[in-house]
Amino acid sequence: QKEVEQDPGPLSVPEGAIVSLNCTYSNSAFQYFMWYRQYSRKGPELLMYTYSSGNKEDGRFTAQVDKSSKYISLFIRDSQPSDSATYLCAMVPNAGGTSYGKLTFGQGTILTVHP
Amino acid sequence: DAGVTQSPTHLIKTRGQQVTLRCSPKSGHDTVSWYQQALGQGPQFIFQYYEEEERQRGNFPDRFSGHQFPNYSSELNVNALLLGDSALYLCASSLTGGASQETQYFGPGTRLLVL
């Protein structure tokens, strides 16, 4: 079983839709949670960064972390064709220890927003 | 503000050869991590360098080695290349001890093809 599971999709939505992207994880030591966006043939771009449980909003993007369920989500409101990309969740335990700096990624979800 | 840069962008090698990939971190960052991303997969952590030493290593064989220079730039070396080493190699930088030291910023990657 992978430490981080992410539905690879693909996910296709019309412009203006609300998009929900999700990851589950098994390692309860994970404390820091990130979402990256990766355009085709490019490097991942950091979108959101959350520590522990709770919500964080940045413009059209909202990240949620539910540590009790080991479940994280990214919501995109008013989706645009420019949001079409692969979305990767990533997580890491507390600083220090044997896993310091080692981001563990999900497989990535391919999202297409059509006009 | 200069982001993470990597060179070369593309590389073609044959089995058994050796390859060196290069990375310059984001301005102000002192820590470099390397990841391997196979097609359709999330990035896999190879290792991380801080203060010119390997601080953390993922599940990769000793054929993968690295180096960090006093100016924080880094190299990834892969010996005895296998067909399965074909992938996008990503460099990420961060600032150890910074306010968001868990966040890593990625370069565009080097796409390696082994024939």
Chai-1 contact restraints between the chains, C-beta under 6 A:
chainA,res_idxA,chainB,res_idxB,connection_type,confidence,min_distance_angstrom,max_distance_angstrom,comment,restraint_id
A,Y32,B,E102,contact,1.0,0.0,6.0,A-B,restraint_1
A,K42,B,P108,contact,1.0,0.0,6.0,A-B,restraint_2
A,G43,B,L90,contact,1.0,0.0,6.0,A-B,restraint_3
A,G43,B,F106,contact,1.0,0.0,6.0,A-B,restraint_4
A,G43,B,G107,contact,1.0,0.0,6.0,A-B,restraint_5
A,G43,B,P108,contact,1.0,0.0,6.0,A-B,restraint_6
A,G43,B,G109,contact,1.0,0.0,6.0,A-B,restraint_7
A,P44,B,F106,contact,1.0,0.0,6.0,A-B,restraint_8
A,Y49,B,T103,contact,1.0,0.0,6.0,A-B,restraint_9
A,L88,B,G42,contact,1.0,0.0,6.0,A-B,restraint_10
A,V92,B,E102,contact,1.0,0.0,6.0,A-B,restraint_11
A,Y100,B,Q56,contact,1.0,0.0,6.0,A-B,restraint_12
A,G101,B,S33,contact,1.0,0.0,6.0,A-B,restraint_13
A,G101,B,Q48,contact,1.0,0.0,6.0,A-B,restraint_14
A,G101,B,Q56,contact,1.0,0.0,6.0,A-B,restraint_15
A,K102,B,F45,contact,1.0,0.0,6.0,A-B,restraint_16
A,K102,B,Q56,contact,1.0,0.0,6.0,A-B,restraint_17
A,F105,B,G42,contact,1.0,0.0,6.0,A-B,restraint_18
A,F105,B,P43,contact,1.0,0.0,6.0,A-B,restraint_19
A,G106,B,G42,contact,1.0,0.0,6.0,A-B,restraint_20
A,Q107,B,Q41,contact,1.0,0.0,6.0,A-B,restraint_21
A,Q107,B,G42,contact,1.0,0.0,6.0,A-B,restraint_22
A,G108,B,G42,contact,1.0,0.0,6.0,A-B,restraint_23
